Amino acid sequence: MKRLKYIGMDVHLATISMVVLNAAGKVMMEVTIATQAGAILDFIDGVSGTLHVTFEEGTYAEWLYDLLLPKVAGVVVCDPRRTPRRRGENKSDRIDARQLAEWLRLGTLKSVYHGNAERRALKELAKSYLALVGDTTRVMNRLKALYRARGIACKGTRVYSIQLRPQWLEQLREPGVRGRAELLYQELDLLRPLRQQARAAMIAESRKQPAHKILCSIPSLGPVRSALLMAILQTPHRFRGKRQLWTYAGLALVTRSSANYQLVNGQLTRSRKPVLIVGLNANHHHALKAIFKDAAVSALAHPGPLQEFYAARVAQGIKPELARLTLARKIAWLTLNLWKKGERFNAQHLKPQAA
């Protein structure tokens, strides 16, 4: 225990503030070094004992994790949205580093997964694809906003058609506005082939993974969604069960309760007061939530076991929007369960006893 050291790192563009605590929480060292691999490794080599390091998730997190993992006993990349910040107190780089080291020593930090390097290429390709999809969507929205701001109806996708483009541009009378629309069309023409190229590269890389055929066997999970799931989740074994995945995907219910116990005839019993459900958890992976929600909507558009599962929930009296949520959670559970077991989908997995 005396040899344990806890290092908190407050990382910035040029410098890193580092604080070292011993097992009793006493500050052993406070330094500020350059954000350079050589300086970081020299500092770590100069600290004796069994080292545990923490820093917040951010731009440098992946690089620092790979750099430090072979050198220390443990690395925790913590979620900055779930650190116990306290308002109204002094704040500085060293105070932040000291707080991170103390929270690491107490075991109160929530870690961000950084553990699987085997799918690093797929992860980067998925990031490129999602970024290009987002950029394309923004350009398309800006084009429609430009027309609507001048009272020109542009419902549907005809406004993006290359063949109909001259007709749409003729409706813009102002030269400056027309020039802006032409630039947006040029940007859209550049983004579309790049998005298709990124999509093809991502799918080709995903086919190298053993889980590709397993995930693609699940209805409504095609090659694109399967590739994104493998890139985002990396491995199913990081989740203990379905509820942890639901929380990560933003499909977990947030509940509120108070006065959970009461005295009845002098004995302490649990109150039967209903738990208040306030919605789905806000702290989640947004792309992952979109994948499962889109998969649920896609499943409803095609006859099959998932559509029948949804219809059965509605027949039981569940509201359609809640039945869709249940379907999205079922698809998430299928993804986790089949991936862990290495099995392909069949309709038997949708039976109530398998839920």
C-alpha positions, -999 to 999 in steps of 0.1 A, spaced: 0 0 0 28 24 8 41 20 -27 8 30 -44 9 64 -62 -21 81 -78 -14 106 -105 -39 132 -117 -33 149 -150 -50 181 -162 -42 181 -199 -40 212 -221 -26 221 -255 8 232 -244 12 219 -208 0 192 -184 -4 198 -147 4 166 -127 -2 159 -91 11 127 -73 -7 114 -42 4 85 -20 -20 59 -6 -29 81 23 -39 110 1 -8 131 8 6 153 -20 40 139 -30 47 160 -60 32 188 -81 47 197 -115 38 212 -149 54 197 -180 51 201 -217 24 181 -236 51 160 -253 56 122 -252 92 125 -241 85 148 -212 55 127 -200 75 94 -201 105 110 -183 82 121 -155 66 87 -152 100 70 -151 110 93 -123 82 84 -100 87 52 -80 61 28 -69 29 13 -84 14 40 -104 -22 46 -113 -30 75 -137 -61 94 -146 -71 122 -170 -103 134 -186 -117 122 -219 -108 147 -246 -87 153 -277 -55 138 -262 -71 109 -244 -65 82 -269 -29 92 -275 -22 94 -237 -39 61 -230 -17 43 -256 14 61 -244 9 54 -207 -7 20 -205 26 0 -209 43 22 -183 19 22 -154 -3 -3 -134 -35 13 -145 -49 41 -166 -84 56 -160 -98 79 -187 -126 95 -168 -159 110 -181 -158 148 -173 -196 149 -174 -198 125 -144 -171 139 -121 -183 154 -88 -177 190 -96 -184 215 -68 -194 251 -77 -182 282 -59 -147 269 -52 -113 279 -65 -103 264 -98 -69 261 -114 -49 235 -134 -32 221 -103 -64 221 -82 -81 201 -110 -52 177 -112 -52 172 -75 -90 166 -75 -86 139 -102 -59 122 -83 -80 122 -51 -111 109 -69 -89 82 -85 -76 72 -50 -112 70 -37 -125 51 -67 -153 76 -75 -144 83 -112 -165 69 -141 -142 56 -168 -145 58 -205 -137 27 -225 -104 27 -244 -94 -9 -243 -95 -25 -278 -69 -17 -303 -79 -45 -327 -107 -25 -343 -89 9 -343 -89 11 -381 -127 4 -382 -133 30 -355 -114 57 -375 -133 48 -407 -166 49 -388 -157 84 -375 -149 95 -410 -182 82 -423 -203 97 -395 -185 131 -400 -193 131 -437 -229 121 -431 -232 150 -407 -215 174 -431 -238 163 -459 -269 167 -438 -259 202 -427 -253 214 -463 -287 199 -474 -304 217 -445 -288 250 -454 -300 247 -489 -336 241 -478 -333 269 -453 -321 293 -481 -352 285 -502 -376 286 -474 -363 320 -462 -376 334 -495 -410 317 -494 -401 289 -518 -415 255 -509 -389 227 -512 -405 197 -496 -388 163 -504 -355 157 -522 -362 173 -556 -343 204 -545 -310 184 -544 -315 169 -579 -288 177 -604 -312 176 -633 -337 200 -617 -310 223 -602 -313 251 -630 -350 253 -623 -345 258 -586 -317 284 -591 -340 304 -615 -363 310 -585 -336 329 -567 -337 364 -580 -310 380 -560 -275 374 -574 -258 371 -540 -284 345 -529 -280 325 -561 -243 325 -558 -246 312 -522 -269 284 -534 -244 275 -562 -216 272 -537 -238 250 -515 -246 227 -544 -209 224 -553 -201 215 -517 -229 189 -518 -215 174 -550 -181 171 -533 -194 155 -501 -217 129 -517 -189 108 -534 -167 112 -503 -194 98 -481 -199 68 -504 -162 62 -505 -160 63 -466 -190 40 -465 -175 14 -488 -141 15 -469 -159 11 -435 -180 -19 -447 -149 -35 -463 -130 -32 -430 -160 -45 -410 -162 -77 -431 -128 -87 -417 -143 -89 -382 -159 -123 -370 -189 -104 -356 -199 -90 -390 -220 -120 -400 -235 -123 -366 -248 -87 -365 -259 -87 -401 -281 -117 -393 -303 -95 -370 -332 -80 -390 -329 -43 -396 -291 -43 -389 -276 -41 -423 -239 -38 -432 -237 -1 -424 -253 -3 -389 -234 -35 -381 -201 -18 -390 -210 12 -369 -219 -10 -339 -186 -28 -341 -167 5 -343 -185 21 -314 -189 -8 -290 -156 -25 -299 -164 -56 -278 -196 -68 -261 -177 -80 -230 -173 -44 -218 -209 -45 -207 -220 -68 -179 -255 -70 -192 -282 -54 -213 -290 -26 -188 -255 -13 -190 -258 -12 -228 -292 5 -226 -276 32 -204 -247 37 -228 -271 39 -258 -295 63 -241 -323 37 -238 -324 35 -200 -353 49 -180 -345 76 -154 -365 71 -123 -371 92 -92 -382 80 -58 -382 92 -22 -392 79 12 -387 43 1 -394 27 35 -420 32 61 -429 18 95 -459 -5 96 -469 -19 130 -434 -10 143 -417 -29 115 -397 -13 86 -412 -22 52 -406 -10 17 -431 16 5 -454 6 -24 -454 42 -37 -449 40 -75 -416 51 -89 -417 83 -110 -403 77 -145 -389 110 -159 -377 98 -194 -346 84 -209 -310 91 -197 -294 122 -212 -258 111 -208 -253 86 -236 -236 79 -270 -258 98 -295 -247 79 -326 -254 46 -309 -289 57 -298 -296 68 -334 -285 34 -347 -309 14 -325 -338 38 -330 -334 38 -368 -331 0 -367 -364 -2 -348 -381 21 -374 -367 1 -402 -379 -32 -386 -415 -18 -386 -414 -12 -423 -406 -48 -432 -426 -79 -423 -408 -102 -400 -403 -114 -364 -394 -79 -351 -425 -64 -367 -445 -92 -350 -428 -85 -317 -439 -48 -320 -474 -57 -329 -477 -80 -299 -466 -52 -276 -492 -28 -291 -519 -55 -288 -510 -58 -250 -520 -21 -247 -486 -5 -248 -485 29 -265 -469 28 -300 -441 51 -290 -432 30 -259 -435 -2 -281 -409 13 -304 -387 20 -275 -392 -16 -263 -383 -28 -298 -351 -6 -299 -341 -21 -265 -348 -56 -278 -325 -50 -308 -298 -37 -285 -302 -68 -263 -300 -91 -294 -268 -73 -305 -252 -78 -271 -264 -113 -265 -257 -128 -299 -223 -111 -302 -212 -125 -268 -224 -160 -277 -212 -159 -313 -246 -171 -325 -267 -159 -355 -302 -146 -351 -333 -168 -353 -369 -160 -343 -366 -181 -311 -345 -153 -295 -377 -132 -294 -396 -155 -271 -405 -139 -237 -383 -162 -217 -352 -150 -237 -359 -113 -230 
